[in-house]
Amino acid sequence: MFILQLKEALRHLYRNRMFTLINLIGLSLGLPAFIYVLILVSHETRFEIFTPIVK
């Protein structure tokens, strides 16, 4: 059953090549951007933990 679904998905991707290309470009740009933002937010929130409270 899985083999049939895989074949059908590959046929669909082959028939709609431009749509597939747009989706792959979006995925390849979006995933690194998400990881970069995640690392940036993680880095920025780390400073609050070690800052002493001054009164």
C-alpha positions in Angstrom: 0.0 0.0 0.0 2.8 2.4 0.9 4.5 1.7 -2.5 1.4 2.6 -4.4 1.0 5.9 -2.4 4.7 6.7 -3.1 4.3 6.1 -6.8 1.2 8.3 -7.0 3.0 11.1 -5.1 6.0 10.9 -7.4 3.7 11.0 -10.5 1.9 14.1 -9.0 5.2 15.8 -8.4 6.4 15.0 -11.9 3.2 16.3 -13.5 3.3 19.6 -11.6 7.0 20.4 -11.8 6.8 24.1 -11.5 4.6 23.9 -8.4 7.0 21.3 -6.9 9.9 23.6 -7.6 8.2 26.6 -5.9 7.4 24.4 -2.9 10.9 23.1 -2.6 12.4 26.6 -2.9 10.0 27.8 -0.2 10.8 24.9 2.1 14.6 25.3 1.6 14.4 29.0 2.4 11.9 28.8 5.2 13.4 26.0 7.3 16.9 27.7 7.7 15.2 31.0 8.4 13.1 29.4 11.2 16.2 27.7 12.6 18.1 31.0 12.5 15.3 32.9 14.3 15.1 30.1 16.9 18.9 30.3 17.6 18.7 34.1 17.7 15.8 34.1 20.2 17.5 31.5 22.3 20.7 33.6 22.4 18.9 36.8 23.3 16.9 35.2 26.1 20.0 33.7 27.7 21.1 37.2 29.0 18.2 37.6 31.4 19.2 34.5 33.4 22.7 35.8 34.4 21.9 39.5 35.0 21.7 40.3 38.7 18.9 42.4 39.9 20.2 45.9 41.0 18.2 47.9 43.5 
